[in-house]
Amino acid sequence: MPSNIDKISDLGEKQLIKRLLSKSQDPQIKTLFLDELSIKSFSDDAALIDIGKNYLVTCSDMLMAYTHFPNEMSPYQIGQKVVTVNVSDLAAMGAETIGILISMGLPRNMKLSEFDQITDGILDTCKKYDMALIGGDTNESKELTLCGTCLGIVKKENVLMRRGACVGDILAVTGPLGLAAAGFKVIMDASHKFDSLSVETKDLVTKHALEPEAKLDMGIILANSDSVTSATDITDGLLSELDEMIDACENSVGMVINQEYLPIPKVVFDIANISGNNPFEMALTYGEDFELILTVQPDLFDELNSKINLYKIGFVDSSGTIKMIDKEGNTNIITPKGYDHLK
């Protein structure tokens, strides 16, 4: 039977990656620097290179003007973001930073002042995360394109991965959900529907959208806790990330979210009401929050929560699906949705 799939847009980014991984995960590929866990890490956002007692953690993210940089984002904020998105992938594995290489595709007519602001944003953000800009490349491009390749290090016994959740584990996040989505709603508004919001409220949500922060310190604390069984960062939406955590597990696990436990700030509900959006969809599917989502051994959760403030949002079961317990106590299977490039 002929396939109806003809173009890469029929699959989208996540399925394309799975297609590539199905070809590349050869069990015979192990070398001096790639052990068994290294090969399993190919499906995470960062890869693990065996360097003895530690793993060198490497990741790469490409950002393009059309899809990643709204007009309201300043050149300085663009520089900040290309570093932050890469550091966030290190944070999800509990790694400490080493450095970053950034390759730039630059339009010929870019103003020198804009280039300087981008590089200032890159360098200041490197300092923020205690690392160095260690290399890269520049080339001409019709569209501003920035690609970061970040390096970190983590002890082998501490590394966090998407795989590892166990039935009965507590599902938790490191911070509020939906603020970035609310910020983009305000930023993209051309009809002045949010004029009634205070300046402080607008500043709060737009800062989350335009100046996201990687949870690097939190990731390192979680990695050293011996209680976290799996983790990833929330870039493409909570539901999308949970689906990838389920796929990564070798045993059949599912995720159960309690709607009442979701840490969604009131401002997200306010902006959703004004814009006519569902606040829970904004919190669960829009992404760009850059919080960490993790599973924790239930008997060790309280001890961990005393060291780092976590929000318990549910638990792990054996269903192989994502389910939501609503405010009435009803449990429903929900379809994982989130941002998917190329689709």
JOGI-V249919 format. One record per helix or strand of 2 or more residues. SS is the DSSP state (h for helix, s for strand). FROM is the first residue (numbers start at 1). TO is the last residue. If there is no record, write none. Layout:
# JOGI-V249919
ss | from | to
SS | FROM | TO
SS | FROM | TO
This chain:
# JOGI-V249919
ss | from | to
h | 8 | 10
h | 13 | 24
h | 27 | 29
h | 36 | 43
s | 47 | 50
s | 54 | 64
h | 65 | 68
h | 75 | 91
s | 96 | 106
h | 112 | 128
s | 132 | 140
s | 145 | 155
h | 156 | 158
s | 170 | 173
h | 179 | 188
h | 199 | 210
h | 216 | 223
s | 228 | 233
h | 238 | 248
s | 254 | 258
h | 259 | 261
h | 266 | 275
h | 279 | 285
s | 292 | 296
h | 298 | 307
s | 311 | 317
s | 322 | 325
s | 331 | 333
